[in-house]
Amino acid sequence: MKKDSIFRPSTVLLEKGAEDTPTARRVLGNCPDIPRLTVSGRREVEERIAGVVDPVGEGKKVLFLSRHKGSFIKPCPCTARYIGCSYFIINSVLNCPLDCTYCILQLYLGGGPLTVFCNLERLWTEIDRLLAKTRGRPVRIGTGELSDSLALDHLTGASGELVAFFRQRPRAILELKTKTADLERLLRLRPAENVVVSWSLNPDAVVGQDEAGAPPVGARLEAAAEATRRGFPVGFHFDPLILFRGWEEAYGRLIDSLFRSVPARRIRWISLGSLRFPPALKGIIEARFPESRLVHAELVPGRDGKLRYFKPLRLELYRKIVALIRHAGGREIPLYFCMEDSEVWERVLKWRPRRKADVELSLSPRSVGSKSVP
């Protein structure tokens, strides 16, 4: 990733009480030339952002260092009336410096700042409590739900602490999900088989129009290949899959490039999900990205109220992508859906989870090649 494309905040705002934490000191040390200001709390930060024309875009430029007052770890919210999983998410960072057209954080976080929580000593305690409660089964935990897992790593150095911690807890699987290609800090670390680095992928036709600030897909695949050479297992997420003129050929080329770049045996899982978003996000997309084609797609409300492609279109899309993955060399790689119903699972993957834990068991290294893996 080119140095000039790596995120640099316009301002660093430091909440009183967070300044003495190791994370805050590390971030400030990596931003010596960035203006900084001490503030009383998040409300003051949001008031500073609220008056601009595009508060969502402005929030992505402001870095707020704070103490987390709630729980760091929560079950993945999944979505109502669709098959869920037993995935857990770590909310140590809120918001993302990338600016994807379809990103739901525009709605969920609004004009909130890029927030880094600095009191990570509480996080380690919460993880150990979770593992104690889930004794006897693998636990998959990710940091990429409310932010990109690695987009701020050059400032926070969080990957070093996370990898070191999870290396000592092999029953827990940490997923670092990203669209970036800057792995400089991560690749200095000794790898661990229970730390999976994963990438969201889309053809460059989508990246160029809908993933502002993200590197080309070729750079992501180069980063993934380097991660496997250094000893990390990897994962991939074709989510959101987007229909456009020539989509079959574009996704076919992308999948061929993936399997030319990365050894299939090092791919831990691949997820599939199609374009979907709450109706309230449509107006935000229209205002912030008036040229976007996404709001003109034929979308209908799903069981959870989110706008989606018609099910017949989703089934056609998924079947084609699955066939491309299997033909390219991914027959033994576990596949799973994000936010789909049992009919889609059964008609495309020929099985469906009967309980949430089944998804996690299918992605466990022990189950690769077994009947439970589609």
Residue, then its C-alpha position, 0 to 999 in steps of 0.5 A: m500500500k502506498k504511503d500516501s494512501i495510508f490514513r492520517p487524521s486531520t485532528v486527534l481529540l483526546e478524552k480526559g482520562a485516556e492520555d496515560t494509557p499505552t494505546a493513547r501514548r502509541v497513537l500520539g507518538n505515531c501522530p507527532d505532526i497532527p493537531r491535537l486537543t483534549v476534550s471532555g467526552r464524546r458529546e463535545v466531539e460530536e458537536r464539533i462535527a455536527g455543523v459541517v455539510d457532510p458530518v459522516g465524511e468529517g467524522k472519518k477524518v477525526l480521531f478520538l481517543s477515549r475510554h470504553k465505558g461498556s462491554f468490548i465484546k458482544p455477540c454478532p447481531c446477525t439479523a432477524r429471521y435469518i440464519g445466525c452464527s455464534y460469532f463474537i465481535i470486539n468493539s475496540v474501534l468505532n468507524c472506518p476511514l474508508d468510505c464505501t457507498y454501501c457501508i451501514l456505519q453511515l447510518y449506525l454511527g452517523g457523524g460519529p468520529l473515528t474512535v479508538f478505545c484505549n483501556l484495553e486491559r478490560l478487553w483481555t479480561e472480557i475475552d477470558r470470561l467469554l472463553a470460560k463460559t464457552r468451554g468445550r467449543p471453538v469461539r470465533i471472534g472478530t474486530g471488523e464489525l464496526s471498523d476495518s480491523l487493520a486500517l488504523d493499525h499503523l497508528t494503534g499497533a493493536s494487532g501486536e497485542l491481539v496476536a500475542f494474546f490469542r496465540q496463548r488461547p488456541r481455542a479462540i479464533l481471532e479474525l482480522k477483517t480488512k480491505t487494506a493492503d498495509l500489513e507492515r506491522l502485522l507481518r513483523l509478528r510471529p504468526a498463529e494458526n488461530v489468527v486469521v487475516s481476511w479480506s473483503l473482495n469485489p471486482d475493481a469495477v465495484v471498488g472504483q465506484d463504491e469503495a472510496g479510499a480502499p486499495p485495488v483488489g490486486a493489492r489486497l490479494e498481494a497482501a493476502a499472499e504475503a500473509t500466507r507466506r509469513g504463516f498466517p491463515v487467511g479468509f475472504h468475504f464476497d460481501p456485498l456481492i453486487l449485480f451490474r452489467g458483466w458481473e459474471e465475467a468480473y467475479g470470474r476473473l476475480i476468483d481466478s486471481l484469488f486462487r492464483s495468488v493464494p494457496a487454497r490450503r491456507i484459506r480457512w473460510i469464504s463467506l457470501g452475502s449480497l447487497r442489503f441495507p436498511p431503507a433509511l440508508k438509501g437517503i444517505i447514499e443518495a445524498r453522499f453519493p448522488e452518482s451511485r448506481l446502488v440505489h437504482a437497483e431492484l431491491v425489495p424488503g426482506r424478512d428483516g426489513k432490509l432492502r435486498y435483491f429478489k430471492p431468485l436473483r440472489l440464488e442465481l448470484y450465489r450459485k454462480i459464485v459458488a460454482l466459480i469458487r469450486h471450479a477454481g480450486g476451492r472445493e474443500i474450503p468451508l463456505y457460509f452465508c451472512m444473513e440468508d435464510s434456510e432455503v438459500w443455504e439448502r438450495v445453494l450449499k446443500w445443507r443448513p445449520r440447525r443451530k448457531a454453533d453449527v456454523e462455527l463448527s463447520l469453520s473449525p480446522r477440525s471439520v475441513g473435509s468432513k460431511s459438515v462442510p459444504 
